[in-house]
Amino acid sequence: MELTEIAVPTGTAQAHLARPPAGAGPGVLFFMDAIGLRPQIAAMCDRIASWGYVVLAPNVFHREGDVDAVGPHRDLTEPGAREEFFAAAMPRVGRLTADLAVPDIAAYVAALRGLEGVDAGPIGVTGYCMGARLAVRAATGHPGDVVACGGFHGGGLVTDEPDSPHAGLGSARAAFVFGHADHDGSMPPEAVATLGATLEQHGLEATNEVYAGAPHGYTMADTAMYDEAAAERHFAALQQLLARTLRPGSSPAVW
């Protein structure tokens, strides 16, 4: 995994940058899960880049430490390893509050737009686990930039707080694709239903589906929660979303 540095409100943050075979294309921001920026995230970014996009995945925990400090140091497919990691990691997830995330997201959008080879047109965003919340905030906070937003096995997209991610959807202009984990305590059926109703209320193009049988974290092949069928379903949905919004008239199969 090759890392670069981007400007953020507190200084700099590490990020993984993936480029398409042509070297240039529309930009996509990739918001990592709570496990951190690691080879699995790089591999996912590289796959998306292979479709024709410049993909930037920042270390959203830059206030907590560098990539090595906040990432896992055990094989998370081993019994109990994922649970042990999250016991230590969840406090920093809680510390990344909306008042910190919002200016960070503005910096990430600016960093992506400033990269050589990124098209001047609109961008896409995709997020996983807690990163889905950040992706939604990017779409709602930057409606002039973001035309595509994916959120997969996201948690806390709907809360009772005034700054709940779904509460800002009235300002969004993006098309959305959500693939929720099944029986996910961080995104229960009533929350999925509220999210769907809010998307519909604001007339937003959206897919809001529960992937039957898929656990929280289903896209992450380096953990015990990986579900290959659900992960591939997500890649297909995301590829189609990006193609129709960032490459209108193109065929996803080409990229």
C-alpha positions as CSV (number, residue, x, y, z in Angstrom):
1,M,0.0,0.0,0.0
2,E,1.5,3.3,-1.1
3,L,0.5,6.3,0.9
4,T,0.5,10.0,0.1
5,E,-0.3,13.0,2.3
6,I,-3.1,15.5,1.9
7,A,-3.9,18.7,3.7
8,V,-6.5,18.6,6.5
9,P,-7.6,21.3,9.1
10,T,-5.1,19.9,11.7
11,G,-2.2,19.6,9.3
12,T,-1.8,16.6,7.1
13,A,-3.4,13.1,6.8
14,Q,-2.2,10.0,5.1
15,A,-4.3,8.6,2.2
16,H,-4.2,5.9,-0.4
17,L,-4.4,7.1,-4.0
18,A,-5.4,4.7,-6.8
19,R,-5.3,5.7,-10.5
20,P,-7.0,4.1,-13.5
21,P,-5.0,2.5,-16.3
22,A,-5.3,5.7,-18.3
23,G,-4.0,7.7,-15.3
24,A,-6.9,10.2,-15.3
25,G,-10.7,10.2,-14.9
26,P,-13.5,11.3,-12.6
27,G,-12.7,11.5,-8.9
28,V,-14.1,9.2,-6.2
29,L,-13.6,9.6,-2.4
30,F,-13.5,6.4,-0.5
31,F,-14.4,6.5,3.2
32,M,-12.9,3.6,5.1
33,D,-14.5,1.5,7.8
34,A,-13.6,1.7,11.5
35,I,-10.7,-0.8,11.1
36,G,-8.6,1.8,9.2
37,L,-6.6,2.4,6.1
38,R,-4.9,-0.9,5.3
39,P,-4.2,-3.3,2.4
40,Q,-7.8,-4.4,2.1
41,I,-9.0,-0.8,1.6
42,A,-6.2,-0.2,-0.9
43,A,-7.3,-3.3,-2.8
44,M,-10.9,-2.1,-2.9
45,C,-9.8,1.4,-4.1
46,D,-7.6,-0.2,-6.8
47,R,-10.5,-2.2,-8.1
48,I,-12.7,0.9,-8.3
49,A,-9.9,2.7,-10.0
50,S,-9.7,-0.1,-12.6
51,W,-13.2,1.0,-13.8
52,G,-11.7,4.4,-14.8
53,Y,-11.6,6.6,-11.7
54,V,-9.1,8.4,-9.6
55,V,-9.8,7.1,-6.0
56,L,-8.6,8.8,-2.8
57,A,-9.1,7.1,0.6
58,P,-8.0,9.3,3.5
59,N,-7.1,8.1,7.0
60,V,-10.1,9.7,8.7
61,F,-8.6,8.9,12.1
62,H,-5.6,11.2,11.4
63,R,-6.2,12.9,14.8
64,E,-5.7,9.6,16.5
65,G,-2.4,8.6,14.8
66,D,-0.9,7.5,11.6
67,V,-2.1,4.5,9.6
68,D,0.1,2.0,11.5
69,A,-1.0,3.3,14.9
70,V,-4.8,3.0,14.2
71,G,-4.8,-0.1,12.1
72,P,-5.0,-3.8,13.1
73,H,-1.9,-5.8,14.0
74,R,-3.6,-9.2,14.1
75,D,-5.3,-11.4,11.5
76,L,-8.9,-10.3,11.9
77,T,-10.1,-13.6,10.4
78,E,-8.9,-15.4,13.6
79,P,-11.6,-16.2,16.2
80,G,-12.1,-13.2,18.5
81,A,-9.5,-11.0,16.8
82,R,-12.1,-8.7,15.2
83,E,-14.0,-8.3,18.5
84,E,-10.8,-7.5,20.4
85,F,-9.8,-4.9,17.8
86,F,-13.2,-3.1,18.0
87,A,-13.1,-3.0,21.8
88,A,-10.1,-0.7,21.5
89,A,-11.2,1.1,18.3
90,M,-14.7,2.1,19.0
91,P,-13.8,5.0,21.3
92,R,-12.0,6.8,18.4
93,V,-15.0,6.2,16.2
94,G,-17.1,8.1,18.8
95,R,-14.6,10.9,19.0
96,L,-15.0,11.6,15.2
97,T,-18.0,13.8,15.8
98,A,-19.9,15.7,13.1
99,D,-18.2,19.0,14.0
100,L,-14.8,17.4,13.2
101,A,-15.9,15.3,10.3
102,V,-17.6,18.1,8.3
103,P,-14.5,20.3,7.9
104,D,-12.4,17.2,7.3
105,I,-14.7,16.2,4.4
106,A,-14.3,19.6,2.9
107,A,-10.6,19.1,2.9
108,Y,-10.9,15.7,1.4
109,V,-13.0,17.0,-1.5
110,A,-10.5,19.8,-2.1
111,A,-7.6,17.3,-2.0
112,L,-9.3,15.1,-4.5
113,R,-10.1,18.0,-6.8
114,G,-6.6,19.2,-6.6
115,L,-5.0,15.9,-7.8
116,E,-3.5,15.8,-11.2
117,G,-5.7,13.9,-13.6
118,V,-9.0,14.3,-11.8
119,D,-11.7,15.5,-14.2
120,A,-13.1,18.9,-13.5
121,G,-16.7,17.5,-13.4
122,P,-18.6,16.0,-10.5
123,I,-17.2,13.4,-8.1
124,G,-18.5,10.3,-6.4
125,V,-18.2,9.0,-2.8
126,T,-18.5,5.6,-1.2
127,G,-18.3,4.6,2.4
128,Y,-18.3,1.5,4.6
129,C,-19.4,1.0,8.1
130,M,-18.9,4.4,9.8
131,G,-17.5,5.6,6.5
132,A,-21.1,5.4,5.1
133,R,-22.0,8.3,7.4
134,L,-19.1,10.3,6.1
135,A,-20.1,9.6,2.5
136,V,-23.6,10.8,3.2
137,R,-22.3,14.0,4.9
138,A,-20.1,14.5,1.8
139,A,-23.1,14.3,-0.5
140,T,-25.3,16.6,1.7
141,G,-22.5,19.1,2.5
142,H,-21.2,19.3,-1.1
143,P,-24.2,19.0,-3.4
144,G,-22.4,20.9,-6.2
145,D,-19.6,18.4,-6.2
146,V,-21.1,15.0,-5.3
147,V,-23.4,13.3,-7.8
148,A,-23.0,9.7,-6.6
149,C,-23.0,8.3,-3.1
150,G,-22.7,4.7,-2.1
151,G,-23.1,3.4,1.5
152,F,-22.5,-0.2,2.4
153,H,-23.0,-2.0,5.8
154,G,-23.3,1.5,7.2
155,G,-24.2,2.2,10.8
156,G,-25.8,5.2,12.4
157,L,-27.2,6.7,9.2
158,V,-30.4,7.5,11.0
159,T,-30.4,8.7,14.7
160,D,-32.5,10.9,16.9
161,E,-29.8,13.6,17.0
162,P,-30.3,16.9,15.1
163,D,-27.0,16.2,13.1
164,S,-28.1,12.7,12.0
165,P,-26.6,12.0,8.6
166,H,-30.1,11.4,7.1
167,A,-31.3,14.8,8.3
168,G,-29.3,16.7,5.7
169,L,-30.6,14.8,2.7
170,G,-32.8,17.7,1.7
171,S,-29.7,19.5,0.4
172,A,-28.3,16.5,-1.6
173,R,-28.4,16.3,-5.4
174,A,-26.7,12.9,-5.7
175,A,-28.0,9.5,-6.6
176,F,-27.7,7.0,-3.7
177,V,-27.1,3.3,-3.4
178,F,-27.3,1.7,0.0
179,G,-26.6,-1.9,0.7
180,H,-27.4,-2.6,4.4
181,A,-26.2,-5.6,6.4
182,D,-28.9,-8.0,7.5
183,H,-29.9,-8.0,11.2
184,D,-27.6,-5.1,11.8
185,G,-28.0,-3.5,15.3
186,S,-26.4,-0.3,14.1
187,M,-28.9,0.0,11.2
188,P,-32.1,-1.8,12.3
189,P,-35.2,-2.2,10.0
190,E,-36.9,0.9,11.3
191,A,-33.8,3.0,10.5
192,V,-33.6,1.5,7.0
193,A,-37.3,2.4,6.5
194,T,-36.8,6.0,7.8
195,L,-33.8,6.4,5.5
196,G,-35.8,5.2,2.5
197,A,-38.7,7.5,3.4
198,T,-36.4,10.5,3.7
199,L,-34.8,9.8,0.3
200,E,-38.2,9.5,-1.3
201,Q,-39.5,12.6,0.5
202,H,-36.7,14.7,-1.1
203,G,-37.1,13.1,-4.5
204,L,-33.7,11.6,-4.6
205,E,-32.8,8.7,-6.9
206,A,-31.9,5.9,-4.6
207,T,-31.6,2.2,-4.0
208,N,-32.0,1.3,-0.3
209,E,-31.7,-2.5,0.1
210,V,-30.9,-5.0,2.9
211,Y,-28.6,-7.7,1.6
212,A,-30.2,-10.8,3.0
213,G,-27.9,-12.9,5.1
214,A,-25.0,-10.5,4.8
215,P,-23.4,-9.5,8.2
216,H,-22.1,-6.1,9.1
217,G,-18.7,-5.7,7.5
218,Y,-19.5,-8.1,4.6
219,T,-17.2,-6.3,2.1
220,M,-14.1,-6.7,4.1
221,A,-12.2,-9.8,2.9
222,D,-9.6,-9.4,5.7
223,T,-12.1,-10.1,8.5
224,A,-14.3,-13.0,9.6
225,M,-17.4,-11.0,8.5
226,Y,-16.6,-11.2,4.8
227,D,-19.4,-12.5,2.6
228,E,-18.2,-12.9,-1.0
229,A,-21.7,-12.9,-2.6
230,A,-22.7,-9.7,-0.8
231,A,-19.3,-8.0,-1.5
232,E,-19.6,-8.8,-5.2
233,R,-23.2,-7.5,-5.2
234,H,-22.0,-4.3,-3.7
235,F,-19.2,-3.9,-6.3
236,A,-21.7,-4.4,-9.1
237,A,-24.1,-1.8,-7.6
238,L,-21.4,0.7,-7.1
239,Q,-19.9,0.3,-10.5
240,Q,-23.3,0.9,-12.1
241,L,-23.9,4.0,-9.9
242,L,-20.6,5.5,-10.8
243,A,-20.9,4.7,-14.5
244,R,-24.4,6.3,-14.9
245,T,-23.5,9.4,-12.9
246,L,-19.8,10.1,-13.7
247,R,-19.7,8.5,-17.1
248,P,-23.2,9.0,-18.6
249,G,-23.7,7.0,-21.8
250,S,-20.8,4.6,-21.0
251,S,-21.2,0.9,-20.3
252,P,-19.9,-0.2,-16.9
253,A,-18.5,-3.4,-18.6
254,V,-16.0,-1.2,-20.4
255,W,-14.4,0.1,-17.2
